[in-house]
Amino acid sequence: MLDCENLRKSFFGVEVLHGVSFSLDRGRVLGLVGENGSGKSTTMNILGGVLRRDGGRIRLDGADYEPRGPKDALARGIAFIHQELNLFENLSIEENLFITGFPRLGAAIPFINRGRMRRRARELLEQVDIRHPPGTPVGQLSQGERQLVEIAKALSVDARVIIFDEPTTSLTRREADRLFGIIERLRGRGIAMIYISHVLGDVTRICDDITVLRDGAVVGGGPVAQMPTERMISLMVGRTLDQLFPERTATPTDTPVLEVRGVSQPGVVHEIDFTLHAGEVLGIAGLMGAGRSELARILFGLDSFKTGTIAVDGVAIEAPSPSVCMDRGMAFLTEDRRGEGLMMHATIADNIALASLDEYASPWTRFVERTRLGDEVGRIGQKVRMRAADPMATLVRHLSGGNQQKVVLAKWLLREPKVFILDEPTRGIDVGAKFEIYKIIDTLVADGAGVLMISSEMEELIGLCDRILVMNHGEIQAEFRRGDFDSGRILEAAMRRRGTEAAAAPAAAMREAV
């Protein structure tokens, strides 16, 4: 159905795609994998009509394909579902479905045919298992339901090829399973799909074929049975990763750096008690909605709490606020790096300096001392192994997801905090960048800091942490030490019903699910 031959693309004289070739058959799912910056997005933007290729050839159903824009791509049956969903939250489901072309009462009558739109919307929503009325505002839907609305929008234009870009980044496991069921159904209807994801387990689960990109070129591929995870990782990063997690270079001490006692906020968290030690990585596991991110925000003073105490180095923080917590040596890496952690249109240097401007301002003029700042930014950049030619001029929005996350870490490293709160630190970044983030975390604890890490990836928690706390319904349900880590028992505690000692399903079933 789709055949791409020798695709080339350059930006400002620098070639970023070096002859990318692959094909896609009807009713099959092609997994496209690679590190951030490998060329996946550029390739898909060419297919979706967002970018024009500089060389090569694309054939769709045997005919040359040369879209002048996204509208041309849609007209030819290619739909692109971006990682950041293109939906208007203030509009209804049906209005979003037909935003590119509302049905009219007549060719010469400039009024929307609401009845026809609603009937067609119901048909489309039924195909993707959405039970909400078509007039429901999109803002009332969960992230998973919004993803399905995007699929319905693609079906509304009779898409023959659907491109999914990191579709499960913000989904719960149940929502992801629901999405995979829809993809399986679309495959049965003969729709071809391209699936881009850093979650290699999902790629091997739902894809028929896999193509691996590295540095703008295809470096391998084939049927999924011939592409185990280890081979994909080796092709993606250009080297063999002997292990997914670096060897720990330090052990936890007995020195408390963060003590939380009886912290409660009605309807959010209840009687939270734990101690984080210097040199320790303490993980927090739990399902979405368990209260993990809410707890992180409370600890950093972003949200209030009714009772309890938070102490750093044995001294309680009175009336916590972000500025007070920062002064006491705390740092918070938010799960939403683009929306809350970075100024996307500012430079790398400006972002890194943001939390430390006072320290780099002249005491008399209050102007930022750019030379001194540049020296420190360069030092911190080397420490986090940031890849950027000129941090003083490069905008953060031009960086890959992994390098953006390094900028957020560098921003806090400049302050040399004692306590790091990391909320989903590797979400949406590739396996090579993850390994580098893990090494940075190891360096932090080796230098005597304490790291409190929230993650939805069980393997990540087990591979990095010294202890794991399991949250459920805003409470800490269980604690596991490294020697006792067991994914089935951890998941069992995360799914345990309030007030019961045993999970609803047997532990063996939980382990099988993991």
Beta strands, then each sheet from edge to edge (+ up, - down):
strand 1: 2-11
strand 2: 14-24
strand 3: 29-33
strand 4: 55-60
strand 5: 63-64
strand 6: 78-81
strand 7: 104-106
strand 8: 109-112
strand 9: 161-165
strand 10: 192-196
strand 11: 209-214
strand 12: 217-223
strand 13: 256-265
strand 14: 269-277
strand 15: 281-285
strand 16: 307-312
strand 17: 315-316
strand 18: 330-333
strand 19: 419-423
strand 20: 450-454
strand 21: 467-472
strand 22: 475-481
sheet 1: 2+ 1- 4+ 5-
sheet 2: 6+ 9+ 10+ 3+ 11+ 12-
sheet 3: 7+ 8-
sheet 4: 14+ 13- 16+ 17-
sheet 5: 18+ 19+ 20+ 15+ 21+ 22-
end
